[in-house]
Amino acid sequence: MSDEGSAFVRGFGDLAGSRGGIAWSLAGGGAVSLEGEHVAATDVDAVSGESGGWTFDTRLDGDPLQGAATFRHIAVDAPDRTTIACTAIGRQGIPGHGEERITGALYAGGEEIPYEEALISTQYDGDGNPTRFGLELWPQEADQTSRAAATRVSASILGGARVGTVWAGFFRCHTDGAEGIGTYLLSRR
């Protein structure tokens, strides 16, 4: 697979087998793997997505880090062999994460179904690394006065590691009553 001309974040995971991988081309590139309770930096080519379990491959236009103070990418193993992926970019000088530009989509059967609105909340440890996150995703034209219309994800950390300026980790995720694995990639400048 050629990654020339586009930035990427890709990965795989298997919650039951307690294994996964996440790789990226941003900020010089890197990769992190999960084996049992051990999380460590690994080779980007080791994260090919050929795990026999859940996989994702997000292609990003241009360099999403250009002019960004914060970049976050979250991918979640959702029910019915679907994937939820969200990207949040916080430009330099914004007062807080509430001003980030966030996009989210559900990937099902080769189709991308964008969400009208995606909200991300993250809890961090003393070093600024994510320990929990929540997503609230509103489908196109949903009545946002009805709490039942949103897809919700809650997640707690399995483990993470830093590679250069990027932190990447794995999470146990609960989505619409189902349990799966998720990844979180964070770059701050």
C-alpha positions as CSV (number, residue, x, y, z in Angstrom):
1,M,0.0,0.0,0.0
2,S,1.4,3.4,-1.0
3,D,1.0,6.3,1.4
4,E,2.6,8.9,-0.9
5,G,0.6,12.2,-1.3
6,S,-1.7,11.8,1.7
7,A,-1.3,11.7,5.5
8,F,-2.8,8.7,7.2
9,V,-3.8,7.2,10.5
10,R,-4.4,3.4,10.4
11,G,-4.8,0.6,12.8
12,F,-6.3,-2.6,13.9
13,G,-7.5,-4.1,17.1
14,D,-9.0,-7.1,18.9
15,L,-10.3,-6.4,22.4
16,A,-10.8,-10.1,23.2
17,G,-7.2,-10.9,22.2
18,S,-6.0,-7.7,23.9
19,R,-3.9,-6.7,20.9
20,G,-3.8,-3.8,18.4
21,G,-1.7,-1.3,16.5
22,I,-1.9,2.3,15.3
23,A,0.4,3.9,12.8
24,W,0.5,7.5,11.4
25,S,2.5,9.6,8.9
26,L,2.0,12.9,10.8
27,A,4.9,14.6,12.7
28,G,7.5,12.4,11.1
29,G,5.4,9.2,11.5
30,G,5.3,6.5,14.1
31,A,3.5,3.5,15.4
32,V,2.4,1.9,18.7
33,S,1.3,-1.7,19.4
34,L,-0.7,-3.3,22.1
35,E,0.1,-6.9,23.2
36,G,-1.8,-7.9,26.4
37,E,-1.1,-5.1,28.9
38,H,2.2,-4.0,27.1
39,V,2.1,-0.9,24.9
40,A,5.3,0.1,23.0
41,A,6.5,1.9,20.0
42,T,6.8,-0.3,16.9
43,D,7.6,-0.1,13.2
44,V,5.0,1.6,11.0
45,D,5.0,-1.3,8.6
46,A,4.1,-3.7,11.4
47,V,0.7,-1.9,11.5
48,S,-0.7,-3.1,8.2
49,G,-4.2,-3.8,9.4
50,E,-4.0,-7.5,8.7
51,S,-5.1,-8.6,12.1
52,G,-8.2,-10.7,11.3
53,G,-10.2,-8.3,13.5
54,W,-11.3,-4.7,13.3
55,T,-9.3,-2.4,11.0
56,F,-9.4,1.3,9.9
57,D,-7.5,3.4,7.5
58,T,-8.1,7.2,7.6
59,R,-6.6,9.3,4.8
60,L,-6.2,13.0,5.5
61,D,-5.9,15.8,2.9
62,G,-2.7,17.8,3.0
63,D,-0.9,18.2,6.3
64,P,-3.5,18.5,9.0
65,L,-0.8,19.7,11.5
66,Q,-0.1,22.8,9.4
67,G,-1.2,25.7,11.6
68,A,-2.7,23.4,14.2
69,A,-1.8,23.5,17.9
70,T,-3.7,20.3,18.6
71,F,-4.7,17.3,16.4
72,R,-6.7,14.4,17.6
73,H,-7.8,11.3,15.8
74,I,-10.2,8.7,17.4
75,A,-11.3,5.5,15.8
76,V,-13.7,3.1,17.4
77,D,-14.7,-0.5,16.7
78,A,-18.5,0.0,16.6
79,P,-21.3,-2.6,16.5
80,D,-22.2,-4.5,13.4
81,R,-18.7,-4.4,11.8
82,T,-18.7,-0.6,11.5
83,T,-16.1,2.0,12.5
84,I,-16.6,5.4,13.9
85,A,-13.8,7.9,13.2
86,C,-13.4,11.5,14.4
87,T,-10.8,14.1,13.7
88,A,-10.4,17.3,15.7
89,I,-8.1,20.1,14.8
90,G,-7.4,23.0,17.1
91,R,-5.8,26.0,15.4
92,Q,-3.2,28.0,17.2
93,G,-4.6,30.8,19.3
94,I,-8.0,29.3,20.0
95,P,-9.1,29.6,23.6
96,G,-10.0,25.9,24.2
97,H,-11.0,22.6,22.7
98,G,-14.6,23.8,22.3
99,E,-13.4,25.8,19.3
100,E,-11.8,22.9,17.5
101,R,-13.0,21.9,14.1
102,I,-14.4,18.3,14.6
103,T,-15.5,15.9,11.9
104,G,-16.9,12.4,12.4
105,A,-18.2,9.6,10.2
106,L,-19.5,6.1,10.5
107,Y,-17.9,3.6,8.0
108,A,-20.2,0.7,7.2
109,G,-19.9,-1.7,4.3
110,G,-17.5,0.6,2.3
111,E,-19.8,3.6,2.7
112,E,-18.9,6.7,4.7
113,I,-21.9,8.3,6.5
114,P,-20.9,11.7,7.9
115,Y,-22.3,12.9,11.2
116,E,-23.7,16.4,11.3
117,E,-22.1,17.1,14.7
118,A,-19.4,15.3,16.6
119,L,-18.5,16.2,20.2
120,I,-15.4,14.9,22.0
121,S,-14.7,15.1,25.7
122,T,-11.4,13.8,27.1
123,Q,-10.0,13.3,30.6
124,Y,-6.2,13.6,30.9
125,D,-3.7,12.5,33.4
126,G,-1.0,14.8,35.0
127,D,1.2,14.4,32.0
128,G,-1.5,15.5,29.6
129,N,-2.2,12.0,28.2
130,P,-5.8,10.8,27.6
131,T,-7.2,8.4,30.1
132,R,-10.9,8.5,29.2
133,F,-12.9,9.9,26.4
134,G,-16.5,10.2,25.3
135,L,-18.1,10.9,21.9
136,E,-21.5,12.2,21.1
137,L,-22.3,11.9,17.5
138,W,-25.4,13.4,15.8
139,P,-26.6,12.0,12.5
140,Q,-27.5,14.3,9.6
141,E,-30.9,16.0,10.2
142,A,-31.4,14.4,13.7
143,D,-33.6,16.2,16.1
144,Q,-31.0,17.2,18.7
145,T,-33.6,17.8,21.3
146,S,-34.0,14.0,21.5
147,R,-31.1,12.4,23.4
148,A,-32.0,9.1,21.8
149,A,-30.9,10.3,18.3
150,A,-27.2,10.5,19.2
151,T,-24.6,7.7,19.1
152,R,-22.6,7.7,22.3
153,V,-19.2,6.2,23.0
154,S,-17.5,6.0,26.3
155,A,-13.9,4.7,26.6
156,S,-11.3,4.0,29.3
157,I,-7.6,3.5,28.7
158,L,-5.9,0.1,28.1
159,G,-2.5,1.7,27.5
160,G,-0.6,4.3,25.5
161,A,2.9,5.4,24.5
162,R,4.6,8.5,23.2
163,V,6.6,8.6,19.9
164,G,8.2,12.0,19.5
165,T,5.6,14.7,19.8
166,V,2.7,12.2,19.3
167,W,0.9,10.2,22.0
168,A,-1.1,7.1,20.8
169,G,-3.2,4.8,22.9
170,F,-5.8,2.0,23.0
171,F,-9.1,2.1,24.8
172,R,-11.9,-0.2,25.9
173,C,-15.0,1.3,24.2
174,H,-18.7,1.0,24.8
175,T,-20.9,2.0,21.9
176,D,-24.7,1.5,21.8
177,G,-24.5,-1.4,24.2
178,A,-21.6,-3.2,22.5
179,E,-18.0,-3.4,23.7
180,G,-15.0,-3.0,21.4
181,I,-11.5,-1.5,21.1
182,G,-10.6,2.1,20.1
183,T,-7.6,4.2,19.3
184,Y,-6.7,7.8,20.2
185,L,-3.9,9.8,18.6
186,L,-2.9,13.2,20.0
187,S,-0.4,15.7,18.7
188,R,0.1,19.0,20.5
189,R,2.5,21.8,19.5
